[in-house]
Amino acid sequence: MATHNRPTISTSDTQLAMSCLAANSTQHTEQKGRRAVAKKEPGKIERIAADLRTKIETGKYPPGGKLPSVSELQAAEGIAFQTARDVFRVLERDGLVVTRQGKGSFVTPFIGKITRDGTGRYQPAARSEGGARGAFEAELNRLGLVYKRTPTEIGRARPPRDVAAAFELHHSAKAIYRSRAMKAGRDAADSDEGFVVQLATSWFPIEIAGGTAIEEQDTGPGGSKNRLADLGFAQRRVQESIEVRFPTSEEAEALSIPDDRQVYELVHHASTAEGRVVEVAVHVMPANIWRFSYTWELDAD
């Protein structure tokens, strides 16, 4: 019969094993305790963000005012640099703060977010309300903000493939474009530079809009949509699609946001009653300062 050698367990081995079990048990208990404390006390990021939020809402940091830098917040609170950055991220997410590359973090000119009314903004009366030059300016006016005008880049070029397809253009044909960085501010004073809150490029068929006010800096009350109506191409149907993505490096620079902040890309197609597409616009908007609102009337059962 074969003899099997069995390992001999010494007293010291037994004591070592028991010590390890005890240590593991203690460590597990301590971890549970830490988790319990974490549940009872808000984290540093949330606590500091809440404190800054209160100071913003009570006016200690006024709309448009500069906030402490990341390094200053780090030193004042005795926290890690990344933790300080995360505090500002929380406030950006809530629409209270905007970060301008190379300049720091600022309280937004408005408290909360800009609401884009997707159902009512294109009605003729809404677009020209108060002498506004389009839906965007009218929306800002309702919020007590000022549209800080910047020069519009206007020209003729081959549009992107999907725009050419919408206009039923040959791939080598050109269209009119109006490209602009759209700013919002608190008042009309030159000292208020405002903030770029969206980028927009609108395209129009040359055979419709060529040589008209649509190729001028000032398109007049109601903007380009009213001018199309004056030309006999009133828009009767709007289709919009929205995606969330990260900005290109050029977009991030123009919006003065870090390139890891998400943006909305809204593509707008506007057609006449006959179904002809007469405008395609692409809007790029920081997700932390915009909210979309839609209202529909439903048929009765």
N, C-alpha and C positions, 0 to 999 in steps of 0.2 A: 504494500500500500504506500502510495506516495505521501510524502510528508510536506505540507505547505507551511512555509514560514510566515507567521503573522507579525505585523509590525508591533513593536512594543511602545505603548503610550506612557510616557513618564509623567510624574506629578507636575514637573515644570511645564510640560506641554499642555497639560490640562489647565493649569493656572493661566498660561498665556492665552489659550482659547477663550477662557472665561473673561479675561481682561478685555480682549477684543470685542466680545459680545457686549460687555458693559459699556465700552467706549462708543460702540455703534448705537447702543440704546440711548446714551446720553446725547450723542450728536443728533439723533433723530428727534429727541425731545426738544433740543435747542432749536432745530429747524422749524418744528411745529410752532414753538413760541415766537420765533421771528416772523413766521407767516401770520400768526394771530395779531402781532403788533402791527404788521404791514396793513392788515385789514382794518385796524382801528384808526391808524394815522395816515393821512394822505401823504403821498410821496413828495419828495422835494420839488420835483418839476411842477406838479399840480399845485402845491402850496405857494410857490413863488409866482406861478402864473396867475393864481387867484388874487394874490396881493397886487400885482401889476394891473390886473383887470379892474380891481376896485379903484385904483388910482386913476385909471383911464376914465371909468364911468363917472367918477366924482369930479373930474376936471383937473386933477393935479397935473396930468399929462393931457393937454388939450388936443382937439382934432388937428392933425398935421404936425403936432409937436414931436421933437426928437426924443427918443428913449435912450436909456443908458446903452452903451455898447456891450457886446458880448463879454469883453474883457472886464469892463467896469462891473457888470452884473456878477461875473465870476468872483471878483475880488470882494465885492460888497456882501455876497452871500456865502463866501467860502466854499464854493462848489467847483466841480470840474468844468473845463471849457465846454465840453460836449453837452453837459447838463444845462449850462446857460444857453447854448444854442437851441436845445430842445424846448426850453421855456418859451422862446420866441416863436418856435414852430407851433406850439399850442395856441398862442395868441393869433398867429397868422391864420391857422385853420379856422378860428372863430370869427375871422374877418375884422379883427380889431387892430391889426398891425400889418404894415407893409415893409418889406426889406428892400432897400435900394442899394444895389451893388456899388461898393466903394464909398457909400455915404452913411450906411447904418440903418437902423430900424426906426420907423416913425408910426405914430398913431394915424390910422386912416382919416381922411378928411371927413368921413361919415362914420357913425357908430353902427356897426352891423354890416350888412351886405347890400349891394345894389340889386334891386329886384327888376328883372327883365320880364315885363308882361308880354308873353308870347302871343296872346290873343287880341289884345286891344291896341298894341303899339303902332300898328300899321294903318289904323283908321285915319282918313285924311285930317279930321279935326284934331286928333291926338298928335299927329306929326308936326302940325303947325301951331299948336297951342302956345299962346304967349309970344308968337313970332319966332318960334323955334325953327331951326334949319334942319329938321329931321327928327326921327323918333328918339335917338340917343340924347340929343340936347333937351327934348321935352321931358324925358325920364329924369334927367339930372335936375332940371328946374323943379320938378315935383318934390324932389328930395331936399330942396334948399341948396343945391350945389350949382356950380357954374361950369359950363363947358369952356375949357381953356383951349382956344383954337390954336392949332398948329398948321403949318402949310400942308396942303394935300398934294401928294405926288400924282400928277395926271399925265397920261401918255397913251400911246397905242403900241401894242405888242401882241405877239402870238400868245393866246391864253393857254392855261393848262389843258391837257387833253380832255378832261371831263367837262370843262367849261365850253370848249369848242363843240363837244358833242351835244351839250344842252342847247347851244345856239344853232346847231346843225351847220357848222362852219367847216370848210375844208381845213385840213390840219395845218396848212401853211398860212391861213388867213389871220388877220389881226383883229383885235377888239380894243375898245376903250377901257382903260382901267383908272380907278381912283383909289390910291393907297394912302392910308393915314394912321398915325398913332394918336389915339383919342384920349384926351386928358380930362380929369375932373378936379375941381378946386373948391375952396370954401368961399372965395370972393373974386371979384374981377380985377383986383389990384395986381399990378405987375410983380409985386413982391411975393405973391402967392404963385409959385411955379406950377402947382398942381401935381397930379400923379397920372402916369399913363395907365389906364384901366382896361384898355383893349386895343388890339390891332385889327384893322379891317381893310380888305381889298375888295372893291366892287368892280364887276365887269359888265359892259354894255355892248350890244352890236353897233358897229360903226354906222350902218345904214339907217339906224334909228336915231342914235344920239350924236352922230358926228356934226360938229359945227354948232352945237346948241349949248345952253347954259350948263349942261352936264360936263362939259369940258372946261368950265370956268371954276375958279377957286370958290366963289360963293354961288351956290345953286339956287338961292332964294328960299323964301318960306316954304316949309314942307319938304325941302331937299329934293333929291333926284327923283324920288317916286312921284312927287307932284309935277315935276317937269315932264316926266314920261306921260303922265295923264294929259298934260297940256298938248303934247304931241300926238295924242290919240292912241296911246298905248297904256291905258290905265291898268294897273295890276289888280287882278281879281282872284288870284289863287296864289297862296304861299306854301311852300313845302320846306321844312327845315330838318336837318339831321344833326345830332350832337354826339361827339365822341370826347372821351377824356384821354389825354395823352401827356407826355412830357414835351416841353418846348424844345425847339431847335436852339442852337447856341445864339443865332441871330435874334430869335424871338425873345429869349431870356434876357439878352442885352437890351433890347428895345423896351421891354416891360420892366427892366431893373429888378428882375427876380433871379434867384439861384436856379440853375438848370435842373434841379431835382424837385422843383415845385410843379405840380400838375396844372394843366390848363384845359379849358373847354375849347374844342374846335367846332364852331357852328357853321354849317354850310346852308346857305339860303338861296332857294330858287323861287323867282317870282314870275308869274305868267299872266297873260291877258285872258279875257273871257273866251277867246278862241283857242287858247292853249299854247300860245307862243311864249317861250321863255325870253324875257326882255332884260333880266338882271340875274346875275349869280354873284353872291357875296360870300366871302370867307372871313369869319371873325375868330380871333384868338383871344381868350379871356382868362385871366388867372382864376382858378377854381375857388380860391379862398376869399374872393371879394364879390363873387357873383352868385345870384340865386335866380332860378328860372321858375316862372309862374304861368300856369295855363288854366283856362276855364272853358268848359264845354257845356252846351245845352244838349240834353239827351231827349230823344223821342219818348213820348208816353207809351206805356204798354198797350 
